[in-house]
């Protein structure tokens, strides 16, 4: 089933949008309810995993084939999607020892691609959350189609105030979604939901404090996505204040540049590609993975 079919398919039950805590959160809910970029949907149509993040790894030029081949664009899209899923594999690989009886939490789950991959990898339950009822419907429809809706579920809620019990999650993550919230509030909620010793992982773009201030490229990215990118220093400080002790801080910037350079040559450009490429190259923006344990 394609993204278009999932979008129009009936859902088991209607999801109600909860009253957002701030007008900004209402704006974000409306933004993602209305989002239908081909770069997210066409990549997901490759294999039914619909992501809302970017990719990492070297481009497989052999898989791209001859640029004069009439199938070249299809192959390029498949390669971009492979790099997206490779990014999720790296995140999931830092969650630690997860068993089939565990529950994971995906904060800002989008259309659910990472949740599906987590369940397929660990056999566990995965609870996702998003402010967008449209995204949640899509994710739950996809889980039902795969026959895993008893283990994978998206809920419309605020990631700063979730319905999950204290200490109920073995691990949790934000995959390119933490720039929409205050980090102290976010990490306080992850710390509450995680069991002692549980693992939190984020992959995110952040501005580099050594640059001095957010660059013009970072400002363009903020305006494009209606978000507020934080500095790397802010992440580490807020984690320390909320009982999350970093075990790994990995600079993925060199690993994500090939994705952006390839995407800039595709038919799926959105106009923001140059801002990412230029900011990664001049060092004002970084793509990082932080894995931390709840103590």
KATADA-V717833 format. One record per backbone hydrogen bond with DSSP energy under -0.5 kcal/mol. NH is the residue of the N-H (numbers start at 1). CO is the residue of the C=O. Records with the same first field share a line. If there is no record, write none. Layout:
NH=CO, CO
//
This chain:
6=2
7=3
8=4
9=5
18=16
26=22
27=23
28=24
29=25
30=26
31=27
32=28
33=29
34=30
35=31
40=37
41=37
42=38
43=38
44=40
45=41
46=43
47=44
48=44
49=44
50=48
51=49
56=83
57=255
61=59
63=60
64=60
65=61
69=66
72=69
75=71
76=72
77=73
78=74
79=75
80=76
81=77
82=78
83=79
84=80
85=81
86=82
87=83
88=84
89=85
90=86
91=87
92=88
93=89
94=90, 91
95=92
98=96
102=99
104=125
105=171
106=127
107=105, 173
108=106, 129
109=106, 129
112=109
113=50
116=112
117=113
118=114
119=115
120=116
121=117
122=118
123=119
125=102
126=151
127=104
128=126, 153
129=106
130=155
133=131
136=132
137=133
138=134
139=135
140=136
141=137
142=138
143=139
144=140
145=141
146=142
147=143, 144
148=143
149=143
151=148
152=148
153=126
155=128
157=130, 155
158=161
161=158
167=192
168=165
169=193
170=103
171=103
172=199
173=105
174=201
176=174, 203
180=177
181=178
186=182
187=183
188=184
189=185
190=186
191=187
192=188
193=189
194=190
195=169
197=294
198=195
199=170
200=292
201=172
202=290
203=174
204=288
206=286
207=230
208=284
209=207
211=208
212=208, 209
219=215
220=216
221=217
222=218
223=219
224=220
225=221
226=222
227=222
228=179
232=207
235=231
236=232
237=233
238=234
239=235
240=236
241=237
242=239
243=240
244=239
245=243, 293
246=244
247=291
248=291
250=289
252=250, 287
253=287
255=252
256=252, 253
257=253
258=254
260=256
261=257
262=258
263=259
264=260
265=262
266=263
269=266
276=272
277=273
278=274
279=275
280=276
281=277
282=278
283=279
284=279
285=279
286=206
288=204, 286
289=250
290=202
291=248
292=200
293=245
294=198
295=243, 293
//
